[in-house]
């Protein structure tokens, strides 16, 4: 997968029976999400999830969604993110893996232009 964009990123709907299906999915049987990634120029990104406590109406450009910062390099690297690392910026509460609706990779800088390449996205258990 590859995405070149500004002020957005790449999103995955775990319950993708239809486009943008935001029916929550229980991913608590997994410890987190793993993937290979790189950026053409290197990039400061964040992995963001929308869970049951975050709705489209209250989440202005990811401001309240739980997220974790990622620094991508120009070489392929393996990333393993535990659900316990993904926190809301406002109060540091954890994402609820029982109610995930969207998983997004998005730019930390809304004005930056970047190219993100992802491969082998999967959920893992420790």
CNS distance restraints for C-alpha pairs under 8 A (distance, minus, plus):
assign (resid   1 and name CA) (resid 117 and name CA) 5.78 0.50 0.50
assign (resid   1 and name CA) (resid 118 and name CA) 5.33 0.50 0.50
assign (resid   1 and name CA) (resid 119 and name CA) 6.53 0.50 0.50
assign (resid   2 and name CA) (resid 115 and name CA) 6.98 0.50 0.50
assign (resid   2 and name CA) (resid 116 and name CA) 5.54 0.50 0.50
assign (resid   2 and name CA) (resid 117 and name CA) 4.50 0.50 0.50
assign (resid   2 and name CA) (resid 118 and name CA) 6.42 0.50 0.50
assign (resid   3 and name CA) (resid   9 and name CA) 6.74 0.50 0.50
assign (resid   3 and name CA) (resid  10 and name CA) 6.33 0.50 0.50
assign (resid   3 and name CA) (resid 115 and name CA) 5.69 0.50 0.50
assign (resid   3 and name CA) (resid 116 and name CA) 5.40 0.50 0.50
assign (resid   3 and name CA) (resid 117 and name CA) 6.79 0.50 0.50
assign (resid   4 and name CA) (resid   9 and name CA) 7.63 0.50 0.50
assign (resid   4 and name CA) (resid 113 and name CA) 7.16 0.50 0.50
assign (resid   4 and name CA) (resid 114 and name CA) 5.76 0.50 0.50
assign (resid   4 and name CA) (resid 115 and name CA) 4.48 0.50 0.50
assign (resid   4 and name CA) (resid 116 and name CA) 6.58 0.50 0.50
assign (resid   5 and name CA) (resid   9 and name CA) 6.26 0.50 0.50
assign (resid   5 and name CA) (resid 113 and name CA) 6.07 0.50 0.50
assign (resid   5 and name CA) (resid 114 and name CA) 6.42 0.50 0.50
assign (resid   5 and name CA) (resid 115 and name CA) 7.14 0.50 0.50
assign (resid   6 and name CA) (resid 107 and name CA) 7.71 0.50 0.50
assign (resid   6 and name CA) (resid 110 and name CA) 6.61 0.50 0.50
assign (resid   6 and name CA) (resid 111 and name CA) 6.30 0.50 0.50
assign (resid   6 and name CA) (resid 112 and name CA) 6.14 0.50 0.50
assign (resid   6 and name CA) (resid 113 and name CA) 5.22 0.50 0.50
assign (resid   6 and name CA) (resid 114 and name CA) 7.25 0.50 0.50
assign (resid   7 and name CA) (resid 106 and name CA) 7.51 0.50 0.50
assign (resid   7 and name CA) (resid 107 and name CA) 6.71 0.50 0.50
assign (resid   7 and name CA) (resid 109 and name CA) 7.69 0.50 0.50
assign (resid   7 and name CA) (resid 110 and name CA) 4.52 0.50 0.50
assign (resid   7 and name CA) (resid 111 and name CA) 6.23 0.50 0.50
assign (resid   7 and name CA) (resid 112 and name CA) 7.43 0.50 0.50
assign (resid   8 and name CA) (resid 106 and name CA) 5.70 0.50 0.50
assign (resid   8 and name CA) (resid 107 and name CA) 6.90 0.50 0.50
assign (resid   8 and name CA) (resid 110 and name CA) 7.60 0.50 0.50
assign (resid   9 and name CA) (resid 104 and name CA) 6.74 0.50 0.50
assign (resid   9 and name CA) (resid 105 and name CA) 5.44 0.50 0.50
assign (resid   9 and name CA) (resid 106 and name CA) 4.12 0.50 0.50
assign (resid   9 and name CA) (resid 107 and name CA) 6.44 0.50 0.50
assign (resid  10 and name CA) (resid 104 and name CA) 5.53 0.50 0.50
assign (resid  10 and name CA) (resid 105 and name CA) 5.22 0.50 0.50
assign (resid  10 and name CA) (resid 106 and name CA) 6.46 0.50 0.50
assign (resid  11 and name CA) (resid 102 and name CA) 6.61 0.50 0.50
assign (resid  11 and name CA) (resid 103 and name CA) 5.61 0.50 0.50
assign (resid  11 and name CA) (resid 104 and name CA) 4.20 0.50 0.50
assign (resid  11 and name CA) (resid 105 and name CA) 6.42 0.50 0.50
assign (resid  12 and name CA) (resid 102 and name CA) 5.75 0.50 0.50
assign (resid  12 and name CA) (resid 103 and name CA) 5.16 0.50 0.50
assign (resid  12 and name CA) (resid 104 and name CA) 6.28 0.50 0.50
assign (resid  13 and name CA) (resid  19 and name CA) 7.92 0.50 0.50
assign (resid  13 and name CA) (resid  20 and name CA) 6.51 0.50 0.50
assign (resid  13 and name CA) (resid  21 and name CA) 6.68 0.50 0.50
assign (resid  13 and name CA) (resid  22 and name CA) 7.03 0.50 0.50
assign (resid  13 and name CA) (resid 101 and name CA) 6.09 0.50 0.50
assign (resid  13 and name CA) (resid 102 and name CA) 4.78 0.50 0.50
assign (resid  13 and name CA) (resid 103 and name CA) 6.51 0.50 0.50
assign (resid  14 and name CA) (resid  25 and name CA) 6.54 0.50 0.50
assign (resid  14 and name CA) (resid 100 and name CA) 7.62 0.50 0.50
assign (resid  14 and name CA) (resid 101 and name CA) 6.52 0.50 0.50
assign (resid  14 and name CA) (resid 102 and name CA) 6.61 0.50 0.50
assign (resid  14 and name CA) (resid 103 and name CA) 7.66 0.50 0.50
assign (resid  15 and name CA) (resid  21 and name CA) 6.26 0.50 0.50
assign (resid  15 and name CA) (resid  22 and name CA) 7.11 0.50 0.50
assign (resid  15 and name CA) (resid  23 and name CA) 6.46 0.50 0.50
assign (resid  15 and name CA) (resid  24 and name CA) 7.21 0.50 0.50
assign (resid  15 and name CA) (resid  25 and name CA) 6.31 0.50 0.50
assign (resid  15 and name CA) (resid 101 and name CA) 7.25 0.50 0.50
assign (resid  16 and name CA) (resid  20 and name CA) 7.10 0.50 0.50
assign (resid  16 and name CA) (resid  21 and name CA) 5.92 0.50 0.50
assign (resid  17 and name CA) (resid  21 and name CA) 6.85 0.50 0.50
assign (resid  21 and name CA) (resid 101 and name CA) 7.79 0.50 0.50
assign (resid  22 and name CA) (resid 101 and name CA) 4.96 0.50 0.50
assign (resid  22 and name CA) (resid 102 and name CA) 7.06 0.50 0.50
assign (resid  23 and name CA) (resid 101 and name CA) 6.03 0.50 0.50
assign (resid  24 and name CA) (resid  51 and name CA) 7.32 0.50 0.50
assign (resid  24 and name CA) (resid  52 and name CA) 7.02 0.50 0.50
assign (resid  24 and name CA) (resid  98 and name CA) 7.59 0.50 0.50
assign (resid  24 and name CA) (resid  99 and name CA) 4.70 0.50 0.50
assign (resid  24 and name CA) (resid 100 and name CA) 5.13 0.50 0.50
assign (resid  24 and name CA) (resid 101 and name CA) 4.67 0.50 0.50
assign (resid  25 and name CA) (resid  98 and name CA) 6.42 0.50 0.50
assign (resid  25 and name CA) (resid  99 and name CA) 5.44 0.50 0.50
assign (resid  25 and name CA) (resid 100 and name CA) 5.25 0.50 0.50
assign (resid  25 and name CA) (resid 101 and name CA) 6.23 0.50 0.50
assign (resid  26 and name CA) (resid  97 and name CA) 6.11 0.50 0.50
assign (resid  26 and name CA) (resid  98 and name CA) 3.92 0.50 0.50
assign (resid  26 and name CA) (resid  99 and name CA) 5.50 0.50 0.50
assign (resid  26 and name CA) (resid 100 and name CA) 6.54 0.50 0.50
assign (resid  27 and name CA) (resid  97 and name CA) 5.14 0.50 0.50
assign (resid  27 and name CA) (resid  98 and name CA) 5.52 0.50 0.50
assign (resid  27 and name CA) (resid  99 and name CA) 7.58 0.50 0.50
assign (resid  27 and name CA) (resid 100 and name CA) 7.07 0.50 0.50
assign (resid  28 and name CA) (resid  97 and name CA) 4.90 0.50 0.50
assign (resid  28 and name CA) (resid  98 and name CA) 5.28 0.50 0.50
assign (resid  29 and name CA) (resid 125 and name CA) 7.81 0.50 0.50
assign (resid  30 and name CA) (resid 123 and name CA) 6.14 0.50 0.50
assign (resid  30 and name CA) (resid 124 and name CA) 5.51 0.50 0.50
assign (resid  30 and name CA) (resid 125 and name CA) 5.07 0.50 0.50
assign (resid  31 and name CA) (resid  82 and name CA) 5.59 0.50 0.50
assign (resid  31 and name CA) (resid  83 and name CA) 6.22 0.50 0.50
assign (resid  31 and name CA) (resid 123 and name CA) 7.42 0.50 0.50
assign (resid  31 and name CA) (resid 124 and name CA) 5.76 0.50 0.50
assign (resid  31 and name CA) (resid 125 and name CA) 4.75 0.50 0.50
assign (resid  31 and name CA) (resid 126 and name CA) 6.28 0.50 0.50
assign (resid  32 and name CA) (resid  80 and name CA) 7.23 0.50 0.50
assign (resid  32 and name CA) (resid  81 and name CA) 5.56 0.50 0.50
assign (resid  32 and name CA) (resid  82 and name CA) 4.15 0.50 0.50
assign (resid  32 and name CA) (resid  83 and name CA) 4.91 0.50 0.50
assign (resid  32 and name CA) (resid 123 and name CA) 5.70 0.50 0.50
assign (resid  32 and name CA) (resid 124 and name CA) 5.68 0.50 0.50
assign (resid  32 and name CA) (resid 125 and name CA) 7.01 0.50 0.50
assign (resid  33 and name CA) (resid  80 and name CA) 6.04 0.50 0.50
assign (resid  33 and name CA) (resid  81 and name CA) 5.43 0.50 0.50
assign (resid  33 and name CA) (resid  82 and name CA) 6.54 0.50 0.50
assign (resid  33 and name CA) (resid  83 and name CA) 7.63 0.50 0.50
assign (resid  33 and name CA) (resid 121 and name CA) 7.26 0.50 0.50
assign (resid  33 and name CA) (resid 122 and name CA) 5.79 0.50 0.50
assign (resid  33 and name CA) (resid 123 and name CA) 4.36 0.50 0.50
assign (resid  33 and name CA) (resid 124 and name CA) 5.99 0.50 0.50
assign (resid  34 and name CA) (resid  78 and name CA) 7.37 0.50 0.50
assign (resid  34 and name CA) (resid  79 and name CA) 5.53 0.50 0.50
assign (resid  34 and name CA) (resid  80 and name CA) 4.30 0.50 0.50
assign (resid  34 and name CA) (resid  81 and name CA) 6.13 0.50 0.50
assign (resid  34 and name CA) (resid 120 and name CA) 7.85 0.50 0.50
assign (resid  34 and name CA) (resid 121 and name CA) 5.79 0.50 0.50
assign (resid  34 and name CA) (resid 122 and name CA) 5.33 0.50 0.50
assign (resid  34 and name CA) (resid 123 and name CA) 5.88 0.50 0.50
assign (resid  34 and name CA) (resid 124 and name CA) 6.61 0.50 0.50
assign (resid  35 and name CA) (resid  78 and name CA) 5.87 0.50 0.50
assign (resid  35 and name CA) (resid  79 and name CA) 5.38 0.50 0.50
assign (resid  35 and name CA) (resid  80 and name CA) 6.66 0.50 0.50
assign (resid  35 and name CA) (resid 118 and name CA) 6.81 0.50 0.50
assign (resid  35 and name CA) (resid 119 and name CA) 6.06 0.50 0.50
assign (resid  35 and name CA) (resid 120 and name CA) 5.39 0.50 0.50
assign (resid  35 and name CA) (resid 121 and name CA) 4.33 0.50 0.50
assign (resid  35 and name CA) (resid 122 and name CA) 6.32 0.50 0.50
assign (resid  36 and name CA) (resid  76 and name CA) 6.36 0.50 0.50
assign (resid  36 and name CA) (resid  77 and name CA) 5.49 0.50 0.50
assign (resid  36 and name CA) (resid  78 and name CA) 4.44 0.50 0.50
assign (resid  36 and name CA) (resid  79 and name CA) 6.01 0.50 0.50
assign (resid  36 and name CA) (resid 118 and name CA) 5.67 0.50 0.50
assign (resid  36 and name CA) (resid 119 and name CA) 5.05 0.50 0.50
assign (resid  36 and name CA) (resid 120 and name CA) 6.14 0.50 0.50
assign (resid  36 and name CA) (resid 121 and name CA) 7.01 0.50 0.50
assign (resid  37 and name CA) (resid  72 and name CA) 7.07 0.50 0.50
assign (resid  37 and name CA) (resid  76 and name CA) 5.51 0.50 0.50
assign (resid  37 and name CA) (resid  77 and name CA) 5.66 0.50 0.50
assign (resid  37 and name CA) (resid  78 and name CA) 6.60 0.50 0.50
assign (resid  37 and name CA) (resid  79 and name CA) 7.32 0.50 0.50
assign (resid  37 and name CA) (resid 116 and name CA) 7.20 0.50 0.50
assign (resid  37 and name CA) (resid 117 and name CA) 5.49 0.50 0.50
assign (resid  37 and name CA) (resid 118 and name CA) 4.51 0.50 0.50
assign (resid  37 and name CA) (resid 119 and name CA) 6.36 0.50 0.50
assign (resid  38 and name CA) (resid  42 and name CA) 7.18 0.50 0.50
assign (resid  38 and name CA) (resid  72 and name CA) 5.51 0.50 0.50
assign (resid  38 and name CA) (resid  73 and name CA) 5.58 0.50 0.50
assign (resid  38 and name CA) (resid  74 and name CA) 5.42 0.50 0.50
assign (resid  38 and name CA) (resid  75 and name CA) 5.64 0.50 0.50
assign (resid  38 and name CA) (resid  76 and name CA) 4.94 0.50 0.50
assign (resid  38 and name CA) (resid  77 and name CA) 6.51 0.50 0.50
assign (resid  38 and name CA) (resid 116 and name CA) 6.11 0.50 0.50
assign (resid  38 and name CA) (resid 117 and name CA) 5.42 0.50 0.50
assign (resid  38 and name CA) (resid 118 and name CA) 6.88 0.50 0.50
assign (resid  39 and name CA) (resid  43 and name CA) 6.10 0.50 0.50
assign (resid  39 and name CA) (resid  72 and name CA) 5.91 0.50 0.50
assign (resid  39 and name CA) (resid  73 and name CA) 5.87 0.50 0.50
assign (resid  39 and name CA) (resid  74 and name CA) 5.12 0.50 0.50
assign (resid  39 and name CA) (resid  75 and name CA) 7.52 0.50 0.50
assign (resid  39 and name CA) (resid 114 and name CA) 7.15 0.50 0.50
assign (resid  39 and name CA) (resid 115 and name CA) 5.54 0.50 0.50
assign (resid  39 and name CA) (resid 116 and name CA) 4.74 0.50 0.50
assign (resid  39 and name CA) (resid 117 and name CA) 6.13 0.50 0.50
assign (resid  40 and name CA) (resid  73 and name CA) 7.85 0.50 0.50
assign (resid  40 and name CA) (resid  74 and name CA) 5.36 0.50 0.50
assign (resid  40 and name CA) (resid 114 and name CA) 7.41 0.50 0.50
assign (resid  40 and name CA) (resid 115 and name CA) 5.75 0.50 0.50
assign (resid  40 and name CA) (resid 116 and name CA) 6.99 0.50 0.50
assign (resid  41 and name CA) (resid  73 and name CA) 7.32 0.50 0.50
assign (resid  41 and name CA) (resid  74 and name CA) 5.90 0.50 0.50
assign (resid  41 and name CA) (resid 114 and name CA) 7.21 0.50 0.50
assign (resid  41 and name CA) (resid 115 and name CA) 7.52 0.50 0.50
assign (resid  42 and name CA) (resid  71 and name CA) 7.41 0.50 0.50
assign (resid  42 and name CA) (resid  72 and name CA) 5.27 0.50 0.50
assign (resid  42 and name CA) (resid  73 and name CA) 4.38 0.50 0.50
assign (resid  42 and name CA) (resid  74 and name CA) 5.16 0.50 0.50
assign (resid  43 and name CA) (resid  71 and name CA) 5.90 0.50 0.50
assign (resid  43 and name CA) (resid  72 and name CA) 5.17 0.50 0.50
assign (resid  43 and name CA) (resid  73 and name CA) 6.75 0.50 0.50
assign (resid  43 and name CA) (resid 107 and name CA) 7.63 0.50 0.50
assign (resid  43 and name CA) (resid 114 and name CA) 6.83 0.50 0.50
assign (resid  44 and name CA) (resid  69 and name CA) 7.23 0.50 0.50
assign (resid  44 and name CA) (resid  70 and name CA) 5.95 0.50 0.50
assign (resid  44 and name CA) (resid  71 and name CA) 4.72 0.50 0.50
assign (resid  44 and name CA) (resid  72 and name CA) 6.36 0.50 0.50
assign (resid  44 and name CA) (resid 107 and name CA) 6.40 0.50 0.50
assign (resid  44 and name CA) (resid 108 and name CA) 5.60 0.50 0.50
assign (resid  44 and name CA) (resid 109 and name CA) 7.48 0.50 0.50
assign (resid  45 and name CA) (resid  69 and name CA) 5.91 0.50 0.50
assign (resid  45 and name CA) (resid  70 and name CA) 5.06 0.50 0.50
assign (resid  45 and name CA) (resid  71 and name CA) 6.16 0.50 0.50
assign (resid  45 and name CA) (resid  72 and name CA) 7.26 0.50 0.50
assign (resid  45 and name CA) (resid 105 and name CA) 6.74 0.50 0.50
assign (resid  45 and name CA) (resid 106 and name CA) 5.53 0.50 0.50
assign (resid  45 and name CA) (resid 107 and name CA) 4.40 0.50 0.50
assign (resid  45 and name CA) (resid 108 and name CA) 4.68 0.50 0.50
assign (resid  45 and name CA) (resid 109 and name CA) 7.76 0.50 0.50
assign (resid  46 and name CA) (resid  67 and name CA) 6.18 0.50 0.50
assign (resid  46 and name CA) (resid  68 and name CA) 5.38 0.50 0.50
assign (resid  46 and name CA) (resid  69 and name CA) 4.23 0.50 0.50
assign (resid  46 and name CA) (resid  70 and name CA) 5.24 0.50 0.50
assign (resid  46 and name CA) (resid 105 and name CA) 5.84 0.50 0.50
assign (resid  46 and name CA) (resid 106 and name CA) 5.53 0.50 0.50
assign (resid  46 and name CA) (resid 107 and name CA) 6.26 0.50 0.50
assign (resid  46 and name CA) (resid 108 and name CA) 5.82 0.50 0.50
assign (resid  47 and name CA) (resid  67 and name CA) 5.36 0.50 0.50
assign (resid  47 and name CA) (resid  68 and name CA) 5.37 0.50 0.50
assign (resid  47 and name CA) (resid  69 and name CA) 6.44 0.50 0.50
assign (resid  47 and name CA) (resid  70 and name CA) 6.97 0.50 0.50
assign (resid  47 and name CA) (resid  86 and name CA) 7.93 0.50 0.50
assign (resid  47 and name CA) (resid 103 and name CA) 7.23 0.50 0.50
assign (resid  47 and name CA) (resid 104 and name CA) 5.69 0.50 0.50
assign (resid  47 and name CA) (resid 105 and name CA) 4.70 0.50 0.50
assign (resid  47 and name CA) (resid 106 and name CA) 6.58 0.50 0.50
assign (resid  48 and name CA) (resid  62 and name CA) 7.45 0.50 0.50
assign (resid  48 and name CA) (resid  65 and name CA) 6.42 0.50 0.50
assign (resid  48 and name CA) (resid  66 and name CA) 5.75 0.50 0.50
assign (resid  48 and name CA) (resid  67 and name CA) 4.11 0.50 0.50
assign (resid  48 and name CA) (resid  68 and name CA) 6.63 0.50 0.50
assign (resid  48 and name CA) (resid  86 and name CA) 7.50 0.50 0.50
assign (resid  48 and name CA) (resid 103 and name CA) 5.86 0.50 0.50
assign (resid  48 and name CA) (resid 104 and name CA) 5.02 0.50 0.50
assign (resid  48 and name CA) (resid 105 and name CA) 6.31 0.50 0.50
assign (resid  48 and name CA) (resid 106 and name CA) 7.40 0.50 0.50
assign (resid  49 and name CA) (resid  65 and name CA) 6.18 0.50 0.50
assign (resid  49 and name CA) (resid  66 and name CA) 5.74 0.50 0.50
assign (resid  49 and name CA) (resid  67 and name CA) 6.32 0.50 0.50
assign (resid  49 and name CA) (resid  86 and name CA) 7.89 0.50 0.50
assign (resid  49 and name CA) (resid  95 and name CA) 7.25 0.50 0.50
assign (resid  49 and name CA) (resid 100 and name CA) 6.76 0.50 0.50
assign (resid  49 and name CA) (resid 101 and name CA) 7.41 0.50 0.50
assign (resid  49 and name CA) (resid 102 and name CA) 5.50 0.50 0.50
assign (resid  49 and name CA) (resid 103 and name CA) 4.49 0.50 0.50
assign (resid  49 and name CA) (resid 104 and name CA) 6.10 0.50 0.50
assign (resid  50 and name CA) (resid  54 and name CA) 5.74 0.50 0.50
assign (resid  50 and name CA) (resid  55 and name CA) 7.32 0.50 0.50
assign (resid  50 and name CA) (resid  65 and name CA) 5.65 0.50 0.50
assign (resid  50 and name CA) (resid  66 and name CA) 6.93 0.50 0.50
assign (resid  50 and name CA) (resid  95 and name CA) 7.95 0.50 0.50
assign (resid  50 and name CA) (resid 100 and name CA) 5.88 0.50 0.50
assign (resid  50 and name CA) (resid 101 and name CA) 5.57 0.50 0.50
assign (resid  50 and name CA) (resid 102 and name CA) 5.08 0.50 0.50
assign (resid  50 and name CA) (resid 103 and name CA) 6.62 0.50 0.50
assign (resid  51 and name CA) (resid  55 and name CA) 7.68 0.50 0.50
assign (resid  51 and name CA) (resid  65 and name CA) 7.62 0.50 0.50
assign (resid  51 and name CA) (resid  95 and name CA) 6.51 0.50 0.50
assign (resid  51 and name CA) (resid  96 and name CA) 6.01 0.50 0.50
assign (resid  51 and name CA) (resid  97 and name CA) 7.33 0.50 0.50
assign (resid  51 and name CA) (resid  99 and name CA) 5.03 0.50 0.50
assign (resid  51 and name CA) (resid 100 and name CA) 4.34 0.50 0.50
assign (resid  51 and name CA) (resid 101 and name CA) 5.69 0.50 0.50
assign (resid  51 and name CA) (resid 102 and name CA) 7.33 0.50 0.50
assign (resid  52 and name CA) (resid  96 and name CA) 7.22 0.50 0.50
assign (resid  52 and name CA) (resid  99 and name CA) 4.98 0.50 0.50
assign (resid  52 and name CA) (resid 100 and name CA) 6.63 0.50 0.50
assign (resid  52 and name CA) (resid 101 and name CA) 7.50 0.50 0.50
assign (resid  53 and name CA) (resid  96 and name CA) 7.95 0.50 0.50
assign (resid  54 and name CA) (resid  58 and name CA) 6.57 0.50 0.50
assign (resid  54 and name CA) (resid  59 and name CA) 6.35 0.50 0.50
assign (resid  54 and name CA) (resid  64 and name CA) 6.93 0.50 0.50
assign (resid  54 and name CA) (resid  65 and name CA) 6.10 0.50 0.50
assign (resid  55 and name CA) (resid  59 and name CA) 5.97 0.50 0.50
assign (resid  56 and name CA) (resid  60 and name CA) 7.58 0.50 0.50
assign (resid  58 and name CA) (resid  64 and name CA) 7.38 0.50 0.50
assign (resid  59 and name CA) (resid  63 and name CA) 5.84 0.50 0.50
assign (resid  59 and name CA) (resid  64 and name CA) 5.37 0.50 0.50
assign (resid  59 and name CA) (resid  65 and name CA) 6.43 0.50 0.50
assign (resid  60 and name CA) (resid  64 and name CA) 7.27 0.50 0.50
assign (resid  63 and name CA) (resid  89 and name CA) 7.31 0.50 0.50
assign (resid  64 and name CA) (resid  88 and name CA) 5.97 0.50 0.50
assign (resid  64 and name CA) (resid  89 and name CA) 6.55 0.50 0.50
assign (resid  64 and name CA) (resid  90 and name CA) 6.59 0.50 0.50
assign (resid  65 and name CA) (resid  87 and name CA) 7.87 0.50 0.50
assign (resid  65 and name CA) (resid  88 and name CA) 5.66 0.50 0.50
assign (resid  65 and name CA) (resid  89 and name CA) 7.55 0.50 0.50
assign (resid  66 and name CA) (resid  86 and name CA) 5.49 0.50 0.50
assign (resid  66 and name CA) (resid  87 and name CA) 4.36 0.50 0.50
assign (resid  66 and name CA) (resid  88 and name CA) 3.86 0.50 0.50
assign (resid  66 and name CA) (resid  89 and name CA) 6.65 0.50 0.50
assign (resid  66 and name CA) (resid  93 and name CA) 7.75 0.50 0.50
assign (resid  66 and name CA) (resid  94 and name CA) 6.77 0.50 0.50
assign (resid  66 and name CA) (resid  95 and name CA) 5.51 0.50 0.50
assign (resid  67 and name CA) (resid  86 and name CA) 4.81 0.50 0.50
assign (resid  67 and name CA) (resid  87 and name CA) 5.37 0.50 0.50
assign (resid  67 and name CA) (resid  88 and name CA) 6.19 0.50 0.50
assign (resid  67 and name CA) (resid  89 and name CA) 7.29 0.50 0.50
assign (resid  68 and name CA) (resid  85 and name CA) 6.47 0.50 0.50
assign (resid  68 and name CA) (resid  86 and name CA) 5.06 0.50 0.50
assign (resid  68 and name CA) (resid  87 and name CA) 6.68 0.50 0.50
assign (resid  69 and name CA) (resid 108 and name CA) 7.60 0.50 0.50
assign (resid  72 and name CA) (resid  77 and name CA) 7.87 0.50 0.50
assign (resid  73 and name CA) (resid  77 and name CA) 7.61 0.50 0.50
assign (resid  81 and name CA) (resid  85 and name CA) 6.68 0.50 0.50
assign (resid  81 and name CA) (resid  86 and name CA) 7.89 0.50 0.50
assign (resid  82 and name CA) (resid  86 and name CA) 7.25 0.50 0.50
assign (resid  83 and name CA) (resid  94 and name CA) 7.56 0.50 0.50
assign (resid  83 and name CA) (resid  95 and name CA) 6.65 0.50 0.50
assign (resid  83 and name CA) (resid  96 and name CA) 7.93 0.50 0.50
assign (resid  83 and name CA) (resid  97 and name CA) 6.76 0.50 0.50
assign (resid  84 and name CA) (resid  94 and name CA) 6.22 0.50 0.50
assign (resid  84 and name CA) (resid  95 and name CA) 7.38 0.50 0.50
assign (resid  85 and name CA) (resid  94 and name CA) 7.46 0.50 0.50
assign (resid  86 and name CA) (resid  94 and name CA) 5.91 0.50 0.50
assign (resid  86 and name CA) (resid  95 and name CA) 5.79 0.50 0.50
assign (resid  87 and name CA) (resid  92 and name CA) 4.98 0.50 0.50
assign (resid  87 and name CA) (resid  93 and name CA) 5.33 0.50 0.50
assign (resid  87 and name CA) (resid  94 and name CA) 4.41 0.50 0.50
assign (resid  87 and name CA) (resid  95 and name CA) 5.76 0.50 0.50
assign (resid  88 and name CA) (resid  92 and name CA) 4.78 0.50 0.50
assign (resid  88 and name CA) (resid  93 and name CA) 5.41 0.50 0.50
assign (resid  88 and name CA) (resid  94 and name CA) 6.41 0.50 0.50
assign (resid  88 and name CA) (resid  95 and name CA) 7.17 0.50 0.50
assign (resid  96 and name CA) (resid 100 and name CA) 6.85 0.50 0.50
assign (resid 107 and name CA) (resid 112 and name CA) 7.07 0.50 0.50
assign (resid 107 and name CA) (resid 114 and name CA) 7.65 0.50 0.50
